[in-house]
Amino acid sequence: MRWAARPTARLRLFCFPYAGGGASVYRTWHEQLPEHIEVFAVQPPGRETRMAEKPFTRMADLVPPLADGLAPLLDKPYAVFGHSLGAGVAFELTRHLRRTGGELPVHLFVSGRQAPHLPSREERIHDMPDDVFLAGVRKLDGISPELFDHPELLELLLPLLRADFTMSEDHTYRPEHKLDMPITAFHGADDPTTREAEMAAWAAHTSAPFALRVLPGDHFFLRAEQRRLLSDIAGCLG
């Protein structure tokens, strides 16, 4: 989705949401980015405007149609940003495009998710009973905490949450050559789901420059620290 068209922009930024999230996560980003950057928020099936569609549970099933859907928009230089599960999607999409000869991003931004080659430290919860699953989600700070104030909305989102957590927990990293575009990793200083060293380990996946930015906040620092985050992104993209 594109919240504000910028036909004269010289670069596009594609943004991928976290588990349970949708394109609206990035609704206001264009307001704090310069005019030469046009923001596109990716809306995977099963959420918001695509609620009636079945969500994907496997990264390998999501990435090829995602690449096909984005292909017409890759006629300009572009960058990709993903938070949490979205960081994994952005990374695997980029590798898929390289394998298939697609246009590659000029910059990869990953946020709130440990480097993909590292083993997970967390207990698998996607196939637990509802109460155990939701308790695990809350403990992991895995979704926006405001959702727990709305039980009816939480129940509606439960199938999507399970699908997203299944995708995240079942995905198996397969080694490939390093990417040759810069990677910038963003980490919330108080994020219980990742450690600073685990975000720094993203450096292993690029032969180009790497940078780690540590911002105040927990797993959802991208909201409270949105202005600083977008200032960093804009600086990276010139």
Phi and psi in degrees as a GROMACS rama.xvg file:
@    title "Ramachandran Plot"
@    xaxis  label "Phi"
@    yaxis  label "Psi"
@TYPE xy
-121.959  113.448  ARG-2
-80.0015  -22.3549  TRP-3
-150.096  116.939  ALA-4
-73.4795  135.238  ALA-5
-132.989  78.371  ARG-6
-61.6631  -22.1426  PRO-7
-94.4835  0.826323  THR-8
-60.5841  144.017  ALA-9
-98.2098  -2.24545  ARG-10
-150.467  144.087  LEU-11
-111.712  147.216  ARG-12
-122.241  114.782  LEU-13
-97.6912  128.233  PHE-14
-118.177  133.864  CYS-15
-114.562  132.985  PHE-16
-81.8511  165.35  PRO-17
-80.6414  174.294  TYR-18
-56.7524  129.719  ALA-19
81.6459  -10.0887  GLY-20
-93.4656  168.329  GLY-21
-138.021  -168.102  GLY-22
-61.0458  -27.1917  ALA-23
-63.7914  -17.972  SER-24
-53.8333  -31.8207  VAL-25
-108.801  20.0858  TYR-26
-57.4817  -39.1203  ARG-27
-100.467  4.78407  THR-28
-62.3446  -35.7776  TRP-29
-61.4582  -25.5015  HIS-30
-68.738  -22.0852  GLU-31
-116.226  13.2701  GLN-32
-115.272  148.653  LEU-33
-64.8308  162.028  PRO-34
-62.6401  -21.4468  GLU-35
-80.4623  -1.93637  HIS-36
-114.318  124.634  ILE-37
-108.112  124.627  GLU-38
-94.0328  129.865  VAL-39
-120.391  121.834  PHE-40
-97.9657  120.325  ALA-41
-77.7187  132.988  VAL-42
-115.17  90.9337  GLN-43
-66.9377  162.298  PRO-44
-60.4997  151.451  PRO-45
95.534  3.79081  GLY-46
-142.186  149.864  ARG-47
48.0803  -116.541  GLU-48
-70.0751  -9.36182  THR-49
-118.568  29.1889  ARG-50
-59.4768  -32.3436  MET-51
-74.026  -13.8185  ALA-52
-88.1426  149.872  GLU-53
-74.7564  128.309  LYS-54
-74.6249  153.15  PRO-55
-75.4797  149.382  PHE-56
-118.267  -3.55633  THR-57
-129.095  130.01  ARG-58
-57.7022  -39.1166  MET-59
-65.8657  -24.7762  ALA-60
-84.7565  -31.0838  ASP-61
-75.361  -43.4639  LEU-62
-64.5128  -46.0722  VAL-63
-60.3162  -48.6951  PRO-64
-66.0981  -29.6069  PRO-65
-63.6516  -44.5497  LEU-66
-61.9755  -41.5195  ALA-67
-63.6188  -40.1935  ASP-68
-68.0855  -32.7362  GLY-69
-84.2985  -18.3756  LEU-70
-49.6217  -44.8939  ALA-71
-64.5346  -17.765  PRO-72
-96.1393  1.34096  LEU-73
-95.8479  28.0348  LEU-74
-87.9123  0.982853  ASP-75
-126.389  158.87  LYS-76
-54.7736  145.636  PRO-77
-150.405  160.996  TYR-78
-127.955  163.083  ALA-79
-127.516  142.833  VAL-80
-131.116  135.529  PHE-81
-141.742  140.62  GLY-82
-112.664  132.028  HIS-83
58.9692  -120.368  SER-84
-54.8699  -37.0415  LEU-85
-60.6634  -29.6469  GLY-86
-66.5908  -40.5674  ALA-87
-63.9066  -40.404  GLY-88
-64.2419  -45.6749  VAL-89
-60.2751  -41.4439  ALA-90
-65.6803  -48.2982  PHE-91
-69.6827  -33.5747  GLU-92
-61.4845  -44.9541  LEU-93
-61.4618  -42.821  THR-94
-67.8763  -37.3559  ARG-95
-61.9771  -44.2886  HIS-96
-62.5329  -36.4517  LEU-97
-65.9895  -42.9586  ARG-98
-65.1027  -32.5665  ARG-99
-99.6159  6.03008  THR-100
78.0048  21.0854  GLY-101
-79.6964  170.059  GLY-102
-68.1526  134.129  GLU-103
-101.878  151.192  LEU-104
-68.3683  156.617  PRO-105
-84.7738  -15.403  VAL-106
-158.503  140.648  HIS-107
-115.302  122.126  LEU-108
-109.487  123.762  PHE-109
-122.08  143.318  VAL-110
-145.015  133.349  SER-111
64.8728  27.0175  GLY-112
-147.46  130.112  ARG-113
-63.4921  158.333  GLN-114
-54.1538  139.934  ALA-115
-66.2603  -21.576  PRO-116
-82.4749  -8.15623  HIS-117
-84.6301  140.658  LEU-118
-69.717  144.259  PRO-119
-70.3817  142.594  SER-120
-95.3538  -5.74167  ARG-121
-95.7184  151.258  GLU-122
-70.5712  140.494  GLU-123
-72.6054  130.708  ARG-124
-128.207  -6.36064  ILE-125
-63.9317  -24.4465  HIS-126
-106.422  16.4811  ASP-127
-79.0594  160.719  MET-128
-55.5833  156.462  PRO-129
-51.431  -48.5817  ASP-130
-66.1572  -38.2669  ASP-131
-69.9702  -42.1861  VAL-132
-59.3595  -50.3193  PHE-133
-66.3702  -35.5638  LEU-134
-63.348  -39.4118  ALA-135
-65.9783  -40.7083  GLY-136
-60.2387  -44.4403  VAL-137
-65.4432  -42.3262  ARG-138
-62.1899  -38.9313  LYS-139
-77.162  -5.75641  LEU-140
57.7898  38.8549  ASP-141
-82.4679  -17.5871  GLY-142
-138.189  170.846  ILE-143
-56.9509  124.186  SER-144
-63.812  -22.851  PRO-145
-62.0336  -24.3421  GLU-146
-61.2384  -29.7387  LEU-147
-72.8023  -9.42647  PHE-148
-86.3323  -2.83809  ASP-149
-132.553  81.592  HIS-150
-56.5315  -36.5319  PRO-151
-67.3093  -37.4461  GLU-152
-70.6707  -38.6879  LEU-153
-61.8686  -40.7807  LEU-154
-65.1408  -38.1987  GLU-155
-65.9625  -33.9759  LEU-156
-87.9684  -7.28168  LEU-157
-55.0645  -46.8006  LEU-158
-60.0498  -38.739  PRO-159
-66.1343  -43.7829  LEU-160
-60.3894  -43.9819  LEU-161
-61.8828  -42.6245  ARG-162
-61.9127  -45.712  ALA-163
-66.2966  -41.1598  ASP-164
-70.1268  -33.0203  PHE-165
-61.9463  -45.9977  THR-166
-59.2123  -45.1176  MET-167
-66.2577  -45.1748  SER-168
-79.3542  -28.4542  GLU-169
-90.2151  -12.9924  ASP-170
-67.7772  132.993  HIS-171
-109.454  121.979  THR-172
-71.3971  134.468  TYR-173
-120.505  123.375  ARG-174
-61.6559  141.685  PRO-175
-142.361  175.775  GLU-176
-60.7886  153.541  HIS-177
-61.053  149.945  LYS-178
-73.9471  156.694  LEU-179
-113.749  21.9959  ASP-180
-113.528  156.14  MET-181
-60.9034  146.762  PRO-182
-120.808  131.178  ILE-183
-118.062  127.684  THR-184
-109.299  136.383  ALA-185
-113.771  134.527  PHE-186
-132.761  132.703  HIS-187
-81.7952  127.03  GLY-188
-57.4605  -28.6871  ALA-189
-111.77  23.479  ASP-190
-71.3508  118.073  ASP-191
-76.2243  -10.9503  PRO-192
-91.0161  -17.8433  THR-193
-140.942  156.572  THR-194
-110.223  156.783  ARG-195
-57.1865  -41.4126  GLU-196
-64.7193  -31.8062  ALA-197
-71.7834  -30.8676  GLU-198
-76.501  -37.7413  MET-199
-62.2065  -25.6285  ALA-200
-68.0044  -12.1707  ALA-201
-59.4784  -20.8219  TRP-202
-57.2173  -25.5609  ALA-203
-68.7554  -10.1897  ALA-204
-106.029  10.7002  HIS-205
-139.265  145.343  THR-206
-96.2503  -2.77304  SER-207
-98.3378  -179.245  ALA-208
-59.6421  146.247  PRO-209
-125.623  144.987  PHE-210
-140.579  142.843  ALA-211
-114.154  127.219  LEU-212
-113.706  125.343  ARG-213
-107.15  119.976  VAL-214
-113.755  154.551  LEU-215
-63.2625  147.911  PRO-216
119.616  176.181  GLY-217
-95.001  -150.534  ASP-218
-61.5418  -29.3121  HIS-219
-103.319  37.6237  PHE-220
-59.4411  -21.9303  PHE-221
-64.8999  -14.436  LEU-222
-91.0089  -55.682  ARG-223
-64.4713  -31.2144  ALA-224
-109.363  28.6195  GLU-225
-58.0116  -44.4652  GLN-226
-61.26  -44.7281  ARG-227
-68.523  -40.0985  ARG-228
-59.4527  -47.959  LEU-229
-70.889  -29.304  LEU-230
-64.1837  -40.5155  SER-231
-64.6728  -44.4009  ASP-232
-61.333  -47.4992  ILE-233
-60.1195  -39.3228  ALA-234
-63.702  -39.7608  GLY-235
-65.2833  -31.3907  CYS-236
-97.1698  11.1303  LEU-237
